[in-house]
Amino acid sequence: MADQWPECVSRVKGVILDMCGVLYDSGEGGGVPIEGSVEAVRRLKSSDLQLRFCTNETQATREKFVAKLQRMGFDIDVREVFSPAPAVVSVLKERCLRPHLLVHDDLLPEFDGVDKSDPNCVVIGDAADNFSYQNMNAAFHVLISLDKPLLFSMGRGRYYKETDGLKLDVGVYMKALEYACDLEAEVVGKPAPMFFQSVLNDMGIQPHEALMIGDDLVNDVGGAQRCGMKGLQVRTGKYRRSNRWPC
């Protein structure tokens, strides 16, 4: 593998970085940068490689999320960040859909321009404490009342890491609604191929010319590889020895 690595690198024109678990660990006070990550981003930006950031973060607007990372010392711009909320808003408008939202309170401004009256679909993200029985049941009632229930999930992660340990992610609640309503959610965000393709289109490169770096073996690495990209898993964030490809 070591002998093949220089050849692989020579063909890479763009790097896509996951954020939570790769650049920083979220938590109380906004989180903390992972050792060496600020410098790694600086070095990538000074190289000939294109750099983009791809996250399933749905607990804040993209602007607030980027501002937090800038305060940590990261050289990052909103235009370089791809997240599920703007993508799902585009889908809703294109398909004339009116969502019932089960999302974090801090994400609500992303949906200000979307008609939410008389919902004909449900959108869920990492709602954190908003994933109460009452709120899950309300989403269930919207879906079960529709002739053709439609559920959008901003990611399908099982868990993520904060400074005080692992936390359940949106995929767990997505699966509950899928089971209750006998449907399959449309995932917007990693590992959806269209989400990765939007990043590649922005960089103007082909899948085999891109390297995705993340801490999630399924949604980051596996999702990228299924799109024809290279994938690399870091040993930070949610990484555990049991979550890796067998030798």
BELKA-V167599 format. One record per pair of residues at least 4 apart in sequence whose C-alpha atoms are under 6 Angstrom apart, sorted by the first residue. I is the first residue (numbers start at 1). J is the second residue. Records with the same first field share a line. If there is no record, write none. Layout:
I=J, J
This chain:
11=209
12=209, 210
13=49, 209
14=49, 50, 51, 210
15=51, 210, 211
16=51, 52, 53, 212
17=53, 54, 213
18=22, 53, 54, 55, 214
19=23, 55
20=24, 25
21=25, 215, 236, 237
23=33, 34, 37
24=32, 33, 34
25=31, 32, 162, 163
26=30, 31, 162
27=31, 162, 163
38=74
52=80
53=81
54=81, 82
55=83
56=83, 84, 155, 189
58=125, 126
59=104, 107
60=65, 106, 107
61=107
69=74
70=74
84=154, 188, 189
92=96, 97
98=115, 116, 119, 120
99=116, 119, 121, 122
100=119, 122
101=123
102=124
103=124, 125, 127
104=127
121=150, 151
122=151
123=151, 152, 153
124=153
125=154, 170
126=170
127=131
133=137
143=149
151=185
152=185, 186, 187
153=187
154=187, 188, 189
155=187, 188, 189, 190
156=170, 171
157=169, 171
158=169, 171, 172
159=167, 168, 169
160=166, 167, 238
161=165, 166, 237, 238
177=181
178=182, 183, 184
189=195
190=219
191=219, 223
200=204, 205
207=228, 229
208=228, 229
210=229
211=230, 231
212=231
213=231, 232, 233
214=220, 233
215=233, 234, 237, 239
216=220
217=221, 222
218=222
219=223
221=231, 232
224=229, 231
225=229, 230, 231
235=239
